[in-house]
Amino acid sequence: MANFLANLFSTGASSLVSAVGDAIDKNVTSDEERKELENEIEQAKLKYEVEMKSLGVEEQKIYLDDTASARENQSRVQESEEAGFLAKNVHPILAILIIALTFFLYYWLIMGTTGENKINPEMKDIVIYILGALTTIATQVVAYFFGSSKGSKDKQKIITDLTARTA
């Protein structure tokens, strides 16, 4: 069965390449036309790559502007004399509560599965789901207050690039 599928797809792929080649040969009569067509295709590929990189740069700029705007807004609230206690401290309070709740659920899950008071099997799945969501949120909280993983990702890319060059 696997050989049949491999033969079918390899035959289909080779016939597709042949069909495209035949179509180009029918439309291109000389070597000059063929080279011109290949140059146009290569230029189109390069233009596509440049546009994709440009879009990537724009996306990165939007991301960084959004982050800077959020942090600037938070700074203005912190520096405002008119802002109340809750307005100035809602972010840290929520962050502490989220981190504490996450660790409490980890503790409860571990103690609930090993101690005398076993967690109900139906509740265990719900607790694990909630813990997964809280873990994700806790990761975002830590990234907000202590830096995101974006810098780590960029550093890892540089290390990988340098390693690839020396190898």
N, C-alpha and C positions, 0 to 999 in steps of 0.2 A: 504494500500500500504506500509506504513512504517513498519507494523508488518510483512508483507511478506518479505521485504528486511532484517529486523532484523533476522527473522527465517532463511532465506537463508544464510546470512553471518555467523550467529552463528552455523548453521548446518555445513557449509563449514569449519569453523575454527575448530570445534570439530572433524570433520572427518579428517582434515589434521593432527591434533595432534594425533589422533588415528592411522592414517597411519604411521606417523613417529615412534610412539611407537611400532607398530606392526613390522616395519622394523628392529628396534633395537632389539626387542625380538627374531626375527627370526635369526639375526646374532649373538646375545649374548645368550649363553645357560646357563651360571651359574651366580650366584650372584657376584663372583669374577670378571668375565669378564665385567659385568655391572658396577661395581664400578670402574674398570680400565678405562672403556670407559668414565665414568663421570669425573674421574680425568683428563684424557687427554683433554676432552672438557673444563674443568675448567682451565687447564694450557694454553690451546690455547686462552681462553678469557683473562687471565691475561697477556699473552705475547702481545696480541693485544692492551690492554690498555696501557701497558708500551711503546709500539712502538708509539701509538698515542700521549702520553704525551711527548715522546722524539721529535717527529715531531713538537709539539707545542712549545717546548723550542727552537728548531732550527729556527722555523719561527720567534719567538720573537727576537732571536739573530740577524737574518738577518735584521729585521725591525729596531732594535736599531743601528746596524752597518751602515745602510743606512742613518739614521737620523744624526748620528755622522759624517759621511763622508760629508754630505751636509753642516752641520754647520762648519766643519773644512775648507771646501773649501771657504765658505763665509768669515770666519775669515782671511784666507790667503789673499783674495782680499782686505779686509778692511785694513790690516796691510801693504800691498805692497805700496812702495813709487812710483812705476812705474804705478800703476793703476790710471786712470783718474777719474774725478769727476763723470761722468755717471756710470762707472764701480763700483765705491764705493757706489753710491746712487740709483742705479736702483731698488733694492728691496724696500727700503722705499718709493721711489716715486710712484712705482706701487701700493704698499700697500695703500698709502694715496689716490690715485686716485680711487682704487676699493672701499674703504670704503666710500669715498665722493660720488661716483656715486650711490652706493647702497642706501645711505641715501637720496640723491637727488630723486631717483626714488620712494622711499617710500613717500617722501613729495609730489612729483608730482602726484602720484596715489591717495593719500588722498585728496589733494586739487582738483584734476581733477574730483573726484567723488562727491565732496560736493559743489564746487563753481559753478559759472555761466558757465564756460568753461568746459562742460562735455567731458569726453574722449569718442572718437568714440568706440562703442561696439566691432567692429572688432579689433581695436587696443588694447583694454583693455586686451584681452587674451594674446596677444603678449607681452605686458608690464609685465603682471603677470608672464609669462614664463621667460622672461629675468630677472625679479626681483628675481625669485626663483634660477636661475643659479648664479646670482650675490651674493645672500645671502649665497649660498653654498661656493662660492669662498671667500667671506668676512670672513666666519667662519674659513676657512683654513688659511687665512692671519693672523687673530687674534691668532689662534693656533700656527702658526709659530713664531710670535713675542712675544707672552706672555705665551707659553706653550700649549701643546696639552691636549685633554681630556683624554688621556691615564692614567695620574696620578689620575685624578678624578675617572675614572672607577676602577682603582686598589683600591683606598681608599674606594669607595662604596662597593666593594666586601669584603674588610676586615670588614667594619661595618656590612654588612649583615651576614657574617660568625660569628662575635662575638655576634650579636643579636640572631642568631639561636642557638648558644651554651648556652646562658643564658636563653632562653625560655623553 
